[in-house]
């Protein structure tokens, strides 16, 4: 096998069956525990629960990186302003 040449194994992008099985089991458990209504009730029971929801659970749904698309890439600009304040 030449260095850097892949000659076997799983193809790039092939989903891991164990990972999918675990995700399915967690989703089923969440549904049996009350699903969306129970999650909302739990978050409303205590301000600490709501902080956990917004700080830990919800961010897992957000994309890891915001890149835009090839035809319309994101553009970022920064503006720095200096202001003289007399005492």
Beta strands, then each sheet from edge to edge (+ up, - down):
end
